Amino acid sequence: LLLLACSLTSLNAQQRCQPPSLPATSAEPNIFTAEQEMHLGDAVAEHLQKDFQVIDDGEINAYLQRVGALLVKQLPETGMRFQFFLFDQPVANAFTLPGGRIYVSRKLVALTRNEDELAGVLAHELGHIVARQAAIDVTYMFKEVLGVTSVTDRRDIFAKYNQLVENAARKPKALNRGQGHEEKGQVLADQIGLYALARAGY
């Protein structure tokens, strides 16, 4: 669609292809402020990083940070601190945690043929964060599993998240919001990612 827009615009030599407008983020309930969401991300990371190794590779990490920073500059202010992590798993994968954490597998970086491909992956993951989708999902799970509808400080968020992990097995359906919700989230992340890519010149 962006290429089509550029082609049509090029018919007028005085006009330039403009990036798409930023789509509206989700209107679903979210009990977390930006600061609280970063605390939530720390709580999730504490559990998750037991299952894989974060790699301290200065050269590749600098590459991730540089590309990520170019994309972040194109996005609206979120109040969150974006962090990019390289991890070691034999799969090509990338994912986000609440509060601005993006994890990219070493294999995925190795498989990208150029910077534009890596930027496409990071832009999509940034889209999930800007749309606050992880915080929205945890808001839903807190309510369904724990009956919780508000959070306070870092200690409270860690305690409630740990309680969620301990009790999740009792209400497994609360952890699955359905294919329609997942597809909607992917589309929104792609729209925001496309905006960032276009603005950054990829």
C-alpha positions in Angstrom: 0.0 0.0 0.0 2.8 2.4 0.8 4.5 1.6 -2.5 1.2 2.2 -4.3 0.8 5.6 -2.5 4.3 6.5 -3.5 3.7 5.6 -7.2 0.5 7.6 -7.3 2.1 10.6 -5.6 5.1 10.5 -8.0 2.7 11.6 -10.8 3.0 15.0 -9.4 6.6 16.1 -9.3 5.9 18.7 -6.7 4.6 16.2 -4.1 6.5 13.6 -2.1 5.4 10.3 -0.6 4.3 11.0 3.0 4.3 8.4 5.7 0.9 7.0 6.8 -0.7 8.7 9.8 -0.3 6.9 13.1 -3.2 4.6 13.7 -5.2 4.9 16.9 -4.1 2.5 19.6 -6.4 0.1 21.3 -9.2 1.4 23.4 -9.3 -1.7 25.6 -8.9 -1.4 29.4 -5.4 -0.9 30.7 -4.8 -0.3 34.4 -1.0 0.4 34.0 0.6 3.8 33.7 3.8 3.8 31.6 5.9 3.6 34.8 3.8 0.8 36.2 4.1 -1.0 32.9 7.9 -0.9 33.1 7.7 -2.4 36.6 5.5 -5.1 35.1 8.1 -5.7 32.4 10.8 -6.2 35.0 8.6 -8.7 36.8 7.9 -10.7 33.7 11.6 -10.6 32.7 12.6 -12.0 36.1 10.6 -15.1 35.3 11.3 -15.4 31.6 15.0 -14.9 31.6 15.4 -18.1 33.6 14.6 -20.0 30.4 17.2 -18.5 28.1 20.5 -16.6 28.0 20.7 -12.9 27.2 23.9 -12.4 25.1 26.3 -9.6 25.9 27.7 -9.2 22.3 28.9 -5.6 22.0 28.9 -5.5 18.2 25.5 -7.1 17.6 23.9 -5.3 20.5 25.2 -1.9 19.2 23.6 -2.8 15.8 20.3 -3.6 17.5 20.4 -0.4 19.6 21.2 1.8 16.6 18.4 0.4 14.4 16.0 0.4 17.3 16.8 4.0 18.2 16.2 5.2 14.6 12.7 3.7 14.8 11.9 4.9 18.3 12.6 8.5 17.2 9.7 8.2 14.7 7.1 7.2 17.3 5.1 9.3 19.7 6.3 9.7 23.3 5.2 6.7 25.4 7.0 7.5 28.7 8.7 4.1 28.5 12.4 3.2 28.2 12.9 1.0 25.1 15.5 -1.8 25.5 16.8 -4.2 22.9 18.2 -7.6 24.0 19.9 -10.3 22.0 19.2 -13.9 23.3 20.5 -17.3 22.5 17.9 -19.8 21.2 18.1 -22.0 18.1 15.0 -20.3 16.6 14.4 -17.2 14.5 12.2 -15.2 16.9 11.5 -11.8 18.4 9.1 -10.8 21.1 8.2 -8.0 23.5 7.6 -7.6 27.2 5.6 -4.9 28.8 7.3 -1.6 29.3 9.6 -1.4 26.3 11.7 -4.6 26.3 12.3 -6.2 22.9 14.1 -9.5 22.6 15.6 -10.7 19.3 17.2 -14.2 18.9 20.8 -14.4 17.5 19.5 -16.7 14.8 17.0 -14.1 13.6 19.7 -11.5 13.3 21.9 -14.0 11.4 19.0 -14.7 8.9 18.2 -11.1 8.1 19.8 -10.2 4.8 20.1 -6.5 5.4 19.3 -3.7 7.9 15.9 -3.1 6.4 14.8 -6.6 7.2 15.9 -6.3 10.8 14.2 -2.9 11.0 11.0 -4.5 9.8 11.1 -7.0 12.7 11.9 -4.4 15.3 9.3 -2.0 14.0 6.6 -4.7 14.3 7.6 -5.4 17.9 7.7 -1.6 18.7 4.2 -1.5 17.3 3.0 -3.9 20.0 4.6 -1.8 22.7 3.2 1.5 21.4 -0.2 0.0 21.3 0.3 -1.1 25.0 -0.9 -4.6 24.1 1.0 -6.5 26.7 -0.3 -4.3 29.5 -3.8 -4.7 28.1 -3.5 -8.5 28.1 -2.2 -8.5 31.7 -4.9 -6.1 32.7 -7.4 -8.7 31.4 -5.6 -11.6 33.1 -5.4 -9.8 36.5 -9.1 -9.2 36.4 -10.1 -12.7 35.2 -7.6 -14.7 37.3 -7.1 -12.6 40.4 -10.1 -10.2 40.4 -7.6 -7.3 40.5 -8.6 -4.0 38.8 -5.8 -1.7 40.0 -2.1 -1.7 40.9 0.1 0.7 42.8 3.9 0.6 43.3 6.6 -1.7 42.0 6.3 -4.1 45.0 2.6 -4.4 44.5 3.0 -5.2 40.8 5.7 -7.8 41.4 3.5 -9.4 44.1 0.4 -9.5 41.8 2.3 -10.8 38.8 3.9 -13.6 40.9 0.4 -14.4 42.2 -0.9 -14.5 38.6 1.8 -17.0 37.6 1.0 -19.2 40.6 -2.7 -19.2 39.9 -2.8 -19.2 36.1 -3.1 -23.0 35.9 -6.5 -22.8 37.7 -8.0 -20.6 34.9 -6.2 -21.5 31.7 -8.9 -20.0 29.5 -8.2 -16.5 31.0 -4.7 -16.7 29.4 -6.2 -17.2 25.9 -8.2 -14.3 24.6 -8.9 -15.9 21.3 -7.7 -15.7 17.7 -9.7 -12.5 16.8 -8.0 -10.5 19.6 -4.6 -11.9 18.5 -5.2 -11.0 14.8 -6.3 -7.5 15.7 -3.2 -6.9 17.7 -1.0 -8.1 14.9 -2.6 -5.8 12.4 -2.3 -2.8 14.8 1.4 -3.6 15.4 2.0 -3.8 11.6 0.3 -0.4 11.1 2.4 1.3 13.7 5.5 -0.5 12.5 4.9 0.6 8.9 4.6 4.2 10.1 8.0 4.0 11.9 9.7 2.3 9.0 8.4 4.9 6.5 9.4 7.8 8.8 12.9 6.3 9.4 13.5 5.9 5.6 13.6 2.1 5.5 
